[in-house]
Amino acid sequence: MSTAINDIPLESISPLSLMHLSRGEKVKLLQRFRTVGTRNPNVIFFLATDVISGGGGGVHSIELYDIYEQVLIAALETGRVDKALMYLDVLERRFGKRSNRVRHLKGLCFEAEGKIEEAKKVYDVVRKESAVTDYFAVKRLSAILKAEGKYREAIDILEDQEVYEDDEDDEEQPRKYRLLEIHRADVNIYKELSHLYFLSGSLDKATFYLEETLLSEPNSYLTHARLGELYYAKKDYPRCAIEYSQSLLYNSSPNNARAAYGLWQVSYEQLKLHNGGVVRLDAEKLKQTEELQEYATELLHTLYAKSSTLPALEAFLTEKTKK
């Protein structure tokens, strides 16, 4: 049974394809979703509601409440706010309203209902009480400000605000810490700051924070591809080509076509500037750039070989190279 459950593709399954599963298999599949972190809310909602409707028999109480939390989030993601509120009530009665996990879910429910000010109040209480061990609330506050277009304020919460005070350092003048000082190893904060600075128009800071993430995940093809995009926006074409090439070194499959096209585009720009006499390349760099464009062209043809968009791609590349 476990082998069959482990072979089920989490991203592409549908509720209809799971009708034949036993209750125990549905519980194990929900465990896989929690462990892997794959998001498929319609399937999770179907599985979890079916398990819950059968009562708690055969499921440990701790896991049962994990499933309640899981189905609550799936309900929010699928627009079933009324169902989410029902499951929130179950969790509040079991763990109390002062539980931070319950508060997180309550804040998310407020957001889904459009009660943004109420959500902010919930997150602010958690932020002040548990900044060191629990920074979910800080990130949600930043996300709300981001959604409102207040990028500088969203940055300030993650980057500048002092979220923790250590009374033991010095009784007269306790030391205060910013979020980044406490959670230096969390690459997601650096990625979010990079995106926020990009949205606010600061490409240098956006690049800086994304480069910081490479200290923790140097082999991330997605990060290298994103860096390529940022360097392209900054018109730093040599560094852009390096980042796209690095991304393709780690992943040259169809799900990284963005890096293949990026490499083709940046090599095209470099050759255009060279041929126009704007930025001349020496013989060695010219040869390297021509080889990179040739490689990118061949790779794009390979990636789109079985796609109906191949003729359009070929026409586009041909037209661009004529100019």
Secondary structure by P-SEA (a helix, b strand, c coil): caaaaaacccccccccccccccaaaaaaaaaaaaaaccccaaaaaaaaaaaaaaccccccaaaaaaaaaaaaaaaaaacaaaaaaaaaaaaaaacccccaaaaaaaaaaaaaacaaaaaaaaaaaaaaccccccaaaaaaaaaaaaaacaaaaaaaaaccccccccccccccbbbbbcccccccccaaaaaaaaaaaaaaccaaaaaaaaaaaaaaccccaaaaaaaaaaaaaacaaaaaaaaaaaaaaacccccaaaaaaaaaaaaaaaaaaaaaccccccaaaaaaaaaaaaaaaaaaaaaaccccaaaaaaaaaaaaaac
